[in-house]
Amino acid sequence: MNEQIILLDFGSQYTQVIARRIRECNVYSQILRFDTPAAEIARLKPKGIILSGGPSSVYAKDAPLPDKNIFDLGVPVLGICFGVQLFAQFLGGRVEKGLKREYGKGTLTVKDSSCALFHKLPKSLQVWNSHGDKLTKLPHGFKPVAVTENSEYAAIENRARKFFGLQFHPEVVHTPRGSEIISNFVHRICGCGKGWTMRSYLEQAVEEIRAQVGKEHVVLGLSGGVDSSVAAALLHKAIGAQLTCIFVNNGLLRAREAEVVQEVFGRHFKLKLQYENCSKQFLDKLKGVTDPERKRKIIGKTFIDVFQAATQRAGKAKFLAQGTLYPDVIESVPIAGNPAAMIKSHHNVGGLPKNMKFQLVEPLKCLFKDEVRLLGLELGLPKEIVYRQPFPGPGLAVRVLGEVTPARCQILRNADAIVVEEMKAAGLYYKIWQSFAVLLPVRSVGVMGDERTYDYTIAIRAVESQDGMTADWVKLPYDLLEKLASRIINEVKGVNRCVLDITSKPPGTIEWE
């Protein structure tokens, strides 16, 4: 990763989006805290710096401010929204509270087409604004290059120093040609090539793993999900037989999950796979438990106990590998009103206990989810694993409402397999975020043949989402819904009724428990 763009995070909810847009330009991006010392940034030898937006006002007492020496590093700087205010704060401009907030769609009119940011772009662009403050006096050496309805300084530049400011957000989808603006900054202004590819990352990651691990052994908890699967394939490529993957069957897996994992990783990739069938142990501990939080805690504690025992059977290993992704390692900026920090804390969950004396290997910690999927394909993993939908850690326990029993799990497993099969047949499975079945603790009267039945109800859940934080229900075609209900009721013993969940998140959650 010789070429990179450093992104300083001032608390914007879009910081990670900016980083991803840079990587879409085949250039590596790294997010750092807003107060990272300039000397530390200089050691990274960035080709450019981007200052993110943020919820603060630059003139506020507790405003997050960067090391002023970043402006003397001799590299191009792009300030976005709050980043524009920082130019004013440090380089002699002025920012004031706007008489009118500029929020939502706007029209940008480019006044100077020779500005490199707008190379090959039209003079009129749709953009997305989200700010209450506005620049009222330009910093020294800057000139305006574009305007919006409420801002005469919507885009500014100091061409000599290669400093650029945008009052709008080019990174969001509501600025349709914003990616081209970012590309112009990264390639035309910073002079970056297009060396950040999954092929190049793969080669580098293999070298780094070998350098870190040496001749020691590594254990990895393989769940069959995307992250752990890609981590397993990558580690196996790097260190081969030094890796042992531990797959725990907790009795709460999807249909054929255990068989698929053993087939793909054991027989196809030929990696060392330790299969722990602990179904009875988990299900015994869940007997009589109906509270969702208690279920999760029981499953989490049991998994730790099982995994600890399994690592001892695996032999002497110095390292524990985890499928940690980049969003999990980015340090949230402690700024009041920072939505990114709230989102981050929502996702932080406890891991394995500290008394497990392993050193960590996290081969995916530089990657976003979409990049992990591309890496999986590069490693030869099948599409069915790389693009599979998210599955909750506690498994079917959060989709069997009420008490979890082997019989109820089997009913749900059979119904869910039909949902997956029909969604794939309809060409929808890989297009949406999640689609699955839920077993309700509700029994109702039905008529099948000449007999009355008293059986369970299955709810079908299908949602669209970008990141799982918000979601909307998918309007599935009627003929597909008809086929799903017909097959589930006819083929799954113990079910006589099907319903569709049409709740968005919020107010509901994606999972039912």
Helices and strands as residue ranges (DSSP letters): E 4-9, H 15-24, E 28-33, H 38-43, E 48-51, G 68-72, E 77-80, H 82-91, E 94-110, G 116-118, E 124-137, E 143-148, E 151-158, E 163-166, H 178-183, I 184-189, H 198-213, E 218-221, H 226-239, G 240-242, E 243-249, H 257-261, I 262-268, E 272-277, H 279-285, H 292-313, E 319-321, H 326-329, H 339-347, E 359-361, H 369-378, H 383-386, G 395-398, H 406-425, E 434-448, E 451-464, E 472-473, H 478-491, E 495-500
